[in-house]
Every structure is written in C-alpha cells, then in structure tokens.
Amino acid sequence: MSRLNQHLLTFAKVLASQAIVFAGFLLFYKLGGRLPLGVPMLLLLQGALAAIIGRLFGLWSFWMPIQLILPLATVYNEVVPGWAYAAAFVASALVFWNGTAEQVPFYMSNRRTFAALSGLLAETKATRAVDLGSGVSGVVTFLARKHPLSLIDGVETAPLLVAISKARVFIGRLANARILYRSLWDVDLGGYDLVYCFLSPVPMPRLYEKAKAEMRPGTLLVSNSFAVPGVAPERVISVDDARQTRLYLYRM
Ligand SMILES: C[S@@+](CC[C@H](N)C(=O)[O-])C[C@H]1O[C@@H](n2cnc3c(N)ncnc32)[C@H](O)[C@@H]1O
C-alpha cells in the first residue's frame, strides 16, 4: 500500500469510528433512550468511544487524545483558543522535523517488523545495532528488551521524538539502549554489526555509500521498504503484515 493510501486509510478509520459512535447515539435517542449528560459531556463521551473503536481498527494510540477532543473541538471551534492551534503547529514541527529538509517523514515500524529484526539480530549474533532515524524508539526499546546482551542505539534529530525516546529508555530502565540526539550523517557506522533504517527513497544512495565506506565487511545494512537503487540486496525479507513490509538486506 502506498504511503498516501496509508494516510488516507488512517483518516478514514478516524472518521469511521466517529461516525459509528454518532450513528449509535442517534439510534439510541431515536429509540427513546436518554443520557443524563450535557452537550459537552456527550461530545466527550462520543470522542472517548470513538477513540476505543479507533484502537480496535488498529489506529496508533497517538490518535486517542485527538479522537477524544475532536467532536468537542468541532462543535465548539470558536472557543478553542488561538494558542492551541499554535501549540499543535509547534508540536507537529518538533515531530516532523525532518520531513522537509531530509525528505524523511515520521512513521513507525510495526511489531512484526520488530520481530523480524529481532530474528535477524539473533541469526547474525549482532552485539551492536543502530536504528538510523529512530523515531519514538519502538525498534530500539523492543530490541534492547529482547537482546539484553546487545547494545542498541537510536539516532534521531526531531526534538520531541528524542525527548519521548529518552523517556522511554529511562522509564524502561534499558541500560543497553542509547538515544543519540545527532544526525545520522554524523554517526560512524564502523562499530555496528547491524544498521537498520526506515527512511525514504531520497537518502538511500548516499546512505549506502556511507555504509560501504564505514561498516566492517560481513556486517548488515537493513532498509525497511526502500531499496538502494542499482544495488542487488543479498536477501529480501517479506514481513507478514498488513502493509507487506519488505526488508532489504545488504551485506558489506
Ligand atoms: C520513517 S521514521 C522511522 C522511525 C523508526 N526508525 C521506526 O522504524 O519506527 C524516520 C525517522 O528518521 C528521522 N530522521 C530523518 N532524517 C534524519 C537524520 N538526518 N538524522 C537523524 N534522524 C533522521 C525522522 O525524524 C524520523 O523520525
């Protein structure tokens, strides 16, 4: 599924979950049911139920607070203060930091991909691995938990994502995980047995050149979804997930 379709599917799930709850309320009221709640509380209830349905549809938990306040903000849009929109804008800038300059947006690997990477770590007996552009550290924290004897690094430059990741590593007491607030272009890849990335087509040729120059012979570069143009991967792993993730493996 293309990225655009994935985004459209996400928005469709948000709208569908709100619509399902709304239709349920309409039916309930039509059948004579009444809830002892004022309009604002009803709107919050609508948002809360939609948030739960959204999760059942597979939406990421990030959407839950948005789903919760969506009906209230839509109905009372004139009372939402201006600073709330400014804050939302700043927060999204701190998350989607690399979308424009690096042409790498923020989206996340899923749990089946985590599991496939964990299998690769075991198979290659990698003791040091890095996720270049580690987002909210899903890969890093998963691998650090599964492989307590390996050192797992995450490299990220989006400030809010770095803060969230550092908090996750701290709260999870993951002594074998590190989050580096640094551009992936400034990281020496020579110390890693496995380098993982999930970026975009744009940086792949440059990243492959960097990996070739710095990584030791026999080590692995693993790219989620984006192949290096003109270079045959040693192997392609098809992850059994909804978006049919492909992992491209390049042996140095
Ligand atoms: C598609 S997301 C992948 C997140 C994570 N690796 C995962 O699989 O869940 C790509 C991430 O790379 C980060 N990124 C893009 N360019 C970067 C750079 N030059 N240095 C560090 N991180 C970068 C973005 O901020 C974004 O969080």
Ligand as a Chemical Component Dictionary entry (heavy atoms), coordinates in Angstrom:
data_LIG
# 
_chem_comp.id                   LIG 
_chem_comp.type                 NON-POLYMER 
_chem_comp.pdbx_formal_charge   0 
_chem_comp.three_letter_code    LIG 
# 
loop_
_chem_comp_atom.comp_id 
_chem_comp_atom.atom_id 
_chem_comp_atom.alt_atom_id 
_chem_comp_atom.type_symbol 
_chem_comp_atom.charge 
_chem_comp_atom.model_Cartn_x 
_chem_comp_atom.model_Cartn_y 
_chem_comp_atom.model_Cartn_z 
_chem_comp_atom.pdbx_ordinal 
LIG C1  C1  C 0  10.118 6.733  8.949  1  
LIG S1  S1  S 1  10.681 7.262  10.509 2  
LIG C2  C2  C 0  11.252 5.718  11.183 3  
LIG C3  C3  C 0  11.211 5.677  12.689 4  
LIG C4  C4  C 0  11.785 4.404  13.310 5  
LIG N1  N1  N 0  13.059 4.060  12.748 6  
LIG C5  C5  C 0  10.853 3.254  13.114 7  
LIG O1  O1  O 0  11.151 2.418  12.271 8  
LIG O2  O2  O -1 9.816  3.191  13.797 9  
LIG C6  C6  C 0  12.190 8.087  10.030 10 
LIG C7  C7  C 0  12.823 8.871  11.134 11 
LIG O3  O3  O 0  14.087 9.334  10.696 12 
LIG C8  C8  C 0  14.322 10.594 11.290 13 
LIG N2  N2  N 0  15.384 11.262 10.519 14 
LIG C9  C9  C 0  15.313 11.737 9.267  15 
LIG N3  N3  N 0  16.484 12.274 8.885  16 
LIG C10 C10 C 0  17.341 12.126 9.941  17 
LIG C11 C11 C 0  18.691 12.490 10.176 18 
LIG N4  N4  N 0  19.434 13.088 9.247  19 
LIG N5  N5  N 0  19.253 12.167 11.359 20 
LIG C12 C12 C 0  18.523 11.535 12.315 21 
LIG N6  N6  N 0  17.223 11.189 12.159 22 
LIG C13 C13 C 0  16.633 11.480 10.988 23 
LIG C14 C14 C 0  12.963 11.271 11.234 24 
LIG O4  O4  O 0  12.845 12.328 12.170 25 
LIG C15 C15 C 0  12.039 10.089 11.563 26 
LIG O5  O5  O 0  11.787 10.010 12.936 27 
# 
loop_
_chem_comp_bond.comp_id 
_chem_comp_bond.atom_id_1 
_chem_comp_bond.atom_id_2 
_chem_comp_bond.value_order 
_chem_comp_bond.pdbx_ordinal 
LIG C1  S1  SING 1  
LIG S1  C2  SING 2  
LIG S1  C6  SING 3  
LIG C2  C3  SING 4  
LIG C3  C4  SING 5  
LIG C4  N1  SING 6  
LIG C4  C5  SING 7  
LIG C5  O1  DOUB 8  
LIG C5  O2  SING 9  
LIG C6  C7  SING 10 
LIG C7  O3  SING 11 
LIG C7  C15 SING 12 
LIG O3  C8  SING 13 
LIG C8  N2  SING 14 
LIG C8  C14 SING 15 
LIG N2  C9  SING 16 
LIG N2  C13 SING 17 
LIG C9  N3  DOUB 18 
LIG N3  C10 SING 19 
LIG C10 C11 SING 20 
LIG C10 C13 DOUB 21 
LIG C11 N4  SING 22 
LIG C11 N5  DOUB 23 
LIG N5  C12 SING 24 
LIG C12 N6  DOUB 25 
LIG N6  C13 SING 26 
LIG C14 O4  SING 27 
LIG C14 C15 SING 28 
LIG C15 O5  SING 29 
# 
